[in-house]
Amino acid sequence: MQDPFYSKEKRPKRAGGMLAADAWLDSSLYEFWQALGRWYTRYQDFMSRFTVRGVKRFFVEVLSDAFTFGAIGAVIMLAFALPAFSIIDRGAFNKAEDYSVVFLDRFGNEIGRRGIRSDDSVALDQMPDYLIKATLATEDRRFYDHFGIDIVGTLRALASNAQGDNSTQGGSSLTQQLAKNLFLSSERTFERKIIEAYLAIWLEWHYSKDQILKLYFDRAYMGGGNFGVTAAAEYYFGKRVQDINLAEAAMLAGMFKAPTRYAPHVDLAAARGRANLVLTNLVAAGFLTEGQVTAARRHPASPVDRTADVDSPNYFLDYAFEEAKLKIEETGSPGNNFVVRTTIDTTLQKYAEEAVTSVVREQGEQYRVSQAAMVVTDTQGAIRAMVGGMDYGKSQFNRAIVSTRQPGSAYKVFVYSEAFEQLGLKPSDPITDRPVCIGDWCPQNYGRNYKGTVSLQSAFAQSLNTVPVTLSIKTGRDTIAALSHRMGLRADYPVTRSLALGVASVSVIDMTSSYAVFANHGYKTPAFGITRITTLTGDPVYETDPDAPRERVLSEQTVAYMNQMMYAVTQSGTGTRARVEGVPTLGKSGTTSSYRDAWFCGLTGNYVAAVWFGNDDYRPTNNLTGGSLPAIAWQKFMAYAHTNIEIQPVFGVDFVPQQTIVADANAEVPAEETIERPPNLTPAAARKLLDLAGRLDAAIQDLAPPADQASVPMQTTGL
């Protein structure tokens, strides 16, 4: 049947319509392009009026680019300004510390104080004129001339830094320093400096110069827990700020930029040297003459003796202060003056500090290691000693609490514990040490060889890498991470295929808490440093409950197995340098990739301790392993700590201590014999002799290191 749409009658009409549409489209496009061309011609004619040629063109181009980049810079600066606007909108300064706390050791003796010591009751016009001039001459000579940012001073500081000058002069104006004190943290970033500049300008708009200077004198940190010059004058010189002399004013003014470095109770020589520089600045600024400062140069300030404060366990006190504030806030106790009873043992604290610092001092240069940290608890979690770094006066950063580093093979206790819990294995069970891969990742043992069939205990003692990786495949890595958190690790970390070899972020205190589970029969044992808080009048605020129920984390069978294996580490494995004769010593060494971190974590029947060695900037050490310096420091402490005390057994370890009094790690004397120290041998000299004996033993062991020193890192994994 013929389609009517294709009839001969309609075919000419359809063809004519299509031709008309095509013609309309062509003509429309032609007219559009013609109109566009005419518009562009008119635009060119208009713009030609602004055409600049010759020398004028160069200046126009420069101005054009300047406006362009200026607009981009304005957008960027606005982006940086938004956080400053947000801080200002909150309408509140950084809260000054409300609490004043007196700390006692476990026996009730005062060991230090923390909290605010400040006094803003002295008006600016009552402060000595030479204190004000000394501060301005050193910190900001153009304070009364600039708008909040000292452009000249900033350029001078930049030039000084470019020349490699390591002096403490900076480019921040006094107003910028106040802005940081009032609104910001102490982190040093480019973004923070820009925010600081905005806040400084805001302060200049809203406060007079004298008001800013008064706020600066009242809120600046002056070291020793003191805020403001009034509190500092009382603390350092035992005087009202109105009564200090020129030499004392110069010493105070010298502390603003670096209070911990130039505090006289930390380094009196440095404080006096800095004060002398301040006197020179006073003369250079034209505020005083050389004759007027001569007496102050000849008779420098003599501060009140604060030696006891320097000898305090400052890293622990900082930690305990933060803990105390949390507990006080939780209880909602009124007032701001408290007495805190802590768990610290000052004798053990001195042992820990001496053990760590002596090892770094004697062998740190050889191994290119500069920092160390240690936390010691009893078997119930009470902190007996804490070392957060080599020198609190130089750095208050607490590496035992704040810093998180990879534990290397010290993490393997979680892998083996989970395997015992989940798979029903025991230390004597055989396992094959052979190549194992997860994807394209194939860990290797130290020496790049394999032992074949070994027992789990032997694999753990030799710190073989393939065995825990094999176990992690069987148990699952998520369950291992979950167990580590139940045992005491608080920092979150990604669960990766290399987790079994210790690629996680942990703190020293958390590793101590985790290992304390093995000392406490499998119960969760978090480290704690406070037992009681009262007001100054004795009203109770907080008290620990020694009978509080504890969560069981590991079965007793798993604890017994793990203790047996950690005991084997110190007897014939990678931790032989930690062995203390007459004491059941258990532990595990750990070393991370490129030798950046070295650990030894372990326990006895009396104490649990974790030791870390490394560098703050993550710089690799010189082949430092956990079985060397960390184990030596751990052994030194334990040898001291177990002198003349009852040696407690360790659950699961078949160890019968002899009836001996342990003098050190290398010598013992029968208990029935009387030990008499020669009258001319002081305790310090005795300790030096013990150290010498320990170093001699370590040197002998260095000549014949364990053949299976498997804590050396391979590839990118921690061992």
Secondary structure, DSSP 4 states (H G I P E B T S, - for coil): ---GGG-TTTHHHHHHHHHHHHHHHHHHHHHHHHHHHHHHHHHHHHHGGG---THHHHHHHHHHHHHHHHHHHHHHHHHHHHHHHHHHHHT-PPPPP--EEEEE-TTS-EEEEEE-EE---S-GGGS-HHHHHHHHHHH-TTTTTSSSS-HHHHHHHHHHHHTT---S--S--HHHHHHHHHH--S---HHHHHHHHHHHHHHHHHS-HHHHHHHHHHHSB-STTEESHHHHHHHHHSS-GGG--HHHHHHHHTTSS-HHHH-TTT-HHHHHHHHHHHHHHHHHTTSS-HHHHHHHHHS---PPP-HHHHTS-HHHHHHHHHHHHHHHHHHT--SSEEEEEE---HHHHHHHHHHHHHHHHHHHHHHT--EEEEEEEETTSBEEEEE-SS-TTT----TTTT--B--GGGGHHHHHHHHHHHH---TT-EEEE----BTTB----GGG---EEEEHHHHHHTT-SHHHHHHHHHH-HHHHHHHHHHHT--S-----TTGGGT-S-B-HHHHHHHHHHHHTTTB----B-EEEEEETT--EEEE--TT----B-S-HHHHHHHHHHHHHHHHHSTTGGG--TTS--EEEEEE-GGG-EEEEEEE-SSEEEEEEEE-TT----SS--TTTHHHHHHHHHHHHHTTTSPPPP-TT------SEEE-SSS-EEETTSPP---TT--HHHHHHHHHHHHHHHHHHHHHS--TT-TTS-BTTB--
